[in-house]
Amino acid sequence: MASNSISDKAIAKLTAATLHDLDSVDVASSQEYVLFLIRGLPWFYRIPFRSAAIFAELSPLPFRLRRLSSLDDANCEQFVRTILGKAPFFPALHRLVRTFALMDCADRLTSAKLNRD
């Protein structure tokens, strides 16, 4: 997965943290799908979400001395639940990423089930 910007890295990490409990999911392709959908949003949605993603990427620095993209999935999920759930705009970004990631997961599971039958 080629993440070009800080916001892309944060969105990809949030996608991985959302799907880390599900073993049967290809996280890399889900990250690409979520990034593709967010890049396709109109500019008046995309700019606030990218700004929130940059804030989310840099927010663990004072607490963990690392950026969000360098945390492992379990620590990232814990950080999201405890600290960033109260930050402005971040719950909307997290819900959007989680919705897109779970939508992709459901599509892949459904297509895998149909291919077996």
C-alpha positions in Angstrom: 0.0 0.0 0.0 1.5 3.3 -1.0 0.5 6.1 1.4 1.6 9.4 0.1 0.5 11.8 2.8 0.3 11.9 6.6 -3.5 11.8 6.4 -3.4 8.7 4.2 -1.1 6.9 6.8 -3.5 7.8 9.6 -6.5 6.6 7.7 -4.8 3.4 6.8 -3.8 2.8 10.4 -7.3 3.4 11.6 -8.6 0.9 9.0 -6.1 -1.7 10.3 -7.0 -1.0 13.9 -10.7 -1.4 13.1 -10.1 -4.8 11.3 -7.4 -6.2 13.5 -9.8 -8.6 15.4 -11.1 -10.1 12.2 -8.7 -12.8 11.0 -10.2 -13.5 7.6 -9.8 -10.0 6.3 -7.1 -8.8 3.9 -6.3 -5.5 5.7 -4.1 -4.1 2.9 -6.9 -4.3 0.3 -9.4 -2.9 2.8 -7.0 0.0 3.4 -6.8 0.7 -0.3 -10.6 0.6 -0.6 -11.1 3.0 2.3 -8.5 5.4 0.9 -10.1 5.3 -2.5 -13.5 6.1 -1.0 -12.2 9.0 1.0 -10.2 10.4 -1.9 -13.5 10.3 -3.9 -15.4 12.4 -1.4 -16.3 16.0 -2.4 -13.7 18.6 -1.3 -15.9 20.1 1.4 -16.0 16.7 3.1 -12.5 15.6 2.2 -10.6 18.6 3.6 -12.1 18.4 7.2 -11.6 14.6 7.3 -8.0 14.9 6.1 -7.4 17.7 8.7 -8.8 15.4 11.4 -6.6 12.6 10.1 -3.5 14.7 10.4 -4.4 15.7 13.9 -5.0 12.1 14.8 -1.7 11.1 13.3 0.2 13.6 15.4 -1.8 13.3 18.6 0.0 10.3 20.2 3.3 12.2 20.2 3.0 13.7 23.7 1.6 10.5 25.2 3.4 7.6 23.5 6.3 9.5 21.8 5.2 7.9 18.5 2.9 8.9 15.6 -0.3 6.9 15.2 0.9 5.1 12.1 3.9 3.7 14.1 1.7 2.2 16.9 0.7 -1.5 16.6 -2.9 -2.2 16.0 -3.8 -3.1 19.7 -2.2 0.1 21.0 -3.8 2.1 18.3 -7.2 0.8 19.1 -6.7 1.5 22.8 -5.5 5.0 22.1 -8.4 5.7 19.8 -10.9 4.5 22.5 -9.3 6.4 25.4 -7.9 9.7 24.1 -9.2 10.5 20.6 -12.8 9.6 21.2 -13.2 13.0 22.9 -11.3 15.1 20.3 -13.2 17.4 18.0 -13.9 15.9 14.5 -12.2 12.7 15.3 -15.3 10.6 16.2 -16.7 11.5 12.8 -13.5 10.5 11.0 -13.3 7.2 13.0 -16.9 6.4 12.3 -16.4 7.1 8.6 -13.3 4.9 8.4 -14.9 2.1 10.4 -18.0 2.2 8.3 -16.1 2.0 5.0 -13.8 -0.7 6.4 -16.6 -2.9 7.7 -18.5 -2.4 4.5 -15.5 -3.7 2.5 -15.2 -6.6 5.0 -18.8 -7.5 4.6 -18.5 -7.3 0.8 -15.5 -9.6 0.8 -17.1 -12.2 3.1 -20.2 -12.2 1.0 -18.3 -12.7 -2.2 -16.2 -15.4 -0.7 -19.3 -17.2 0.5 -20.9 -16.9 -2.9 -17.8 -18.2 -4.6 -17.8 -21.3 -2.4 -21.4 -22.2 -3.3 
